[in-house]
Amino acid sequence: MIELVAVVTIMVILVAITVPQLLNVIYTSRIRGAAADLSSLIQQARILAEKQNTTLPVYTGSVETNATGAFIGTSGSTWASGEPDVPYGGGVTNGVVANVPTALSPGFTAEAAGTTLYFSGRGLPVKSSGGTYVPSNGVIFYLTDSHSDWAAVSVTGSGRSKAWLWTGSWH
């Protein structure tokens, strides 16, 4: 009986040690997946803009079933059925620039927070200025979750995108 109690005690200790680490892996994979999905949507917008030879925007906000996500706004700044989108899921939301960890910086000066990312018919990032489109320095989208994990998807002025992950250290 004493041996059984010892084995059960050891198992409880091991579970208590591994469960928090397992949860951290799950949270990190959720935000990493959302950033990868957003990066893919951005590339899809770039390709569609070139293919259709038109200017297409990428918006963040509510998408299908009122989930938080991003979409290619072919019919306006509010998601409409049939527009390409990515719902983030898993408690991931759009991050507020004022709360972004200072270490999460892509290394270039992006447009001001809230600037909508557009891709021109040539597949280059542009911004709206007085009703016309002018070249953009690039845009950064921030994602976060309730566990203080952060991700960023940066799009440079040449249209290259990259996903960045911050969970208290670089990943």
C-alpha positions in Angstrom: 0.0 0.0 0.0 2.9 2.4 0.8 4.4 1.7 -2.6 1.1 2.6 -4.3 0.8 5.9 -2.4 4.4 6.7 -3.4 3.7 6.0 -7.1 0.5 8.1 -7.0 2.4 10.9 -5.3 5.1 10.9 -7.9 2.6 10.9 -10.7 0.7 13.9 -9.2 4.0 15.8 -8.9 4.9 15.1 -12.6 1.4 16.1 -13.8 1.7 19.3 -11.8 5.0 20.1 -13.4 4.0 19.3 -17.0 0.5 20.7 -17.3 1.5 24.4 -17.2 4.3 23.7 -19.8 1.9 21.9 -22.0 -0.6 24.8 -21.8 2.1 27.3 -22.8 2.9 25.2 -25.8 -0.8 25.3 -26.8 -1.1 29.1 -26.3 2.1 29.7 -28.3 1.0 27.4 -31.2 -2.4 29.3 -31.4 -0.8 32.7 -31.7 1.9 31.4 -34.1 -0.9 29.8 -36.2 -2.9 33.0 -36.3 0.2 35.0 -37.4 1.0 32.4 -40.1 -2.7 32.6 -41.3 -2.6 36.4 -41.4 0.7 36.3 -43.3 -0.8 33.9 -45.9 -3.9 36.1 -46.3 -1.6 39.1 -46.9 0.2 37.3 -49.6 -3.1 36.2 -51.1 -4.2 39.9 -51.2 -0.9 40.8 -53.0 -1.4 38.0 -55.6 -5.1 38.9 -56.2 -4.3 42.6 -56.6 -1.7 41.7 -59.3 -3.9 39.2 -60.9 -6.9 41.5 -61.1 -4.7 44.6 -61.7 -6.6 46.5 -59.0 -6.0 47.9 -55.5 -7.1 45.6 -52.7 -7.2 46.3 -49.0 -6.5 44.0 -46.0 -8.7 44.8 -43.0 -8.8 43.5 -39.5 -12.0 43.1 -37.5 -15.0 40.9 -37.4 -15.1 38.1 -39.9 -17.4 35.1 -40.4 -19.6 34.2 -37.4 -18.4 37.5 -35.7 -14.9 36.0 -35.0 -11.9 38.3 -34.8 -9.7 38.1 -37.8 -8.6 39.7 -41.0 -10.1 39.8 -44.5 -9.5 41.1 -48.0 -12.1 43.8 -48.4 -13.3 43.6 -51.9 -16.6 45.2 -51.1 -15.7 47.6 -48.2 -14.3 47.8 -44.8 -16.8 45.5 -43.3 -16.5 41.7 -44.0 -19.0 40.4 -46.5 -19.8 36.8 -47.2 -17.5 35.2 -49.7 -14.6 37.5 -49.1 -11.3 35.8 -48.3 -10.7 35.9 -44.6 -8.9 34.3 -41.6 -10.6 34.0 -38.3 -8.0 33.8 -35.6 -9.7 31.6 -33.0 -8.3 30.3 -29.7 -8.6 33.7 -27.9 -6.3 35.5 -30.3 -7.3 39.1 -31.0 -5.9 42.2 -32.8 -3.3 43.9 -30.5 -3.4 47.5 -29.5 -0.2 49.3 -30.5 0.1 51.1 -27.2 0.4 47.7 -25.4 3.0 46.1 -27.7 6.2 44.9 -26.0 9.1 47.1 -27.0 11.1 44.1 -28.0 8.5 43.2 -30.7 9.9 45.5 -33.4 10.4 44.5 -37.1 13.4 46.8 -37.6 11.8 49.4 -40.0 9.5 52.4 -39.5 6.1 51.4 -40.5 3.1 53.6 -41.2 1.2 55.0 -38.3 -1.1 52.7 -36.3 -4.4 52.1 -38.0 -3.1 52.7 -41.5 -5.0 50.3 -43.9 -2.7 48.1 -45.9 -3.6 48.2 -49.6 -1.8 46.3 -52.4 -1.6 48.1 -55.8 -2.2 46.3 -59.1 1.6 45.8 -59.2 1.5 44.0 -55.8 3.2 46.8 -53.9 1.9 48.2 -50.6 0.3 51.6 -50.9 -1.7 53.8 -48.6 -4.7 56.1 -49.3 -3.9 59.8 -49.2 -6.5 62.3 -50.2 -8.3 59.8 -52.4 -5.2 58.6 -54.2 -2.8 55.8 -53.5 0.8 56.6 -52.7 3.7 54.3 -51.8 3.7 52.9 -48.3 6.7 52.4 -45.9 5.0 49.2 -44.8 2.4 48.1 -42.2 2.5 46.0 -39.1 -0.4 43.9 -37.8 -0.2 43.0 -34.1 -1.9 39.9 -32.5 -2.2 39.0 -28.8 -3.9 36.6 -26.5 -4.9 36.7 -22.8 -1.6 35.0 -21.8 0.6 38.0 -22.8 1.8 36.3 -25.9 2.3 38.6 -28.9 2.8 38.2 -32.6 3.4 40.7 -35.4 3.1 40.4 -39.1 5.1 43.0 -40.9 4.8 44.0 -44.5 7.7 46.1 -45.8 7.5 48.8 -48.5 8.6 46.2 -51.0 5.7 43.9 -50.1 7.6 41.3 -48.2 5.8 39.9 -45.1 7.2 38.2 -42.1 5.6 36.8 -38.9 7.2 37.6 -35.5 6.4 35.9 -32.3 7.1 37.2 -28.7 6.2 35.1 -25.6 8.6 36.9 -23.2 11.5 35.8 -25.4 12.1 35.4 -29.2 10.7 32.3 -31.0 
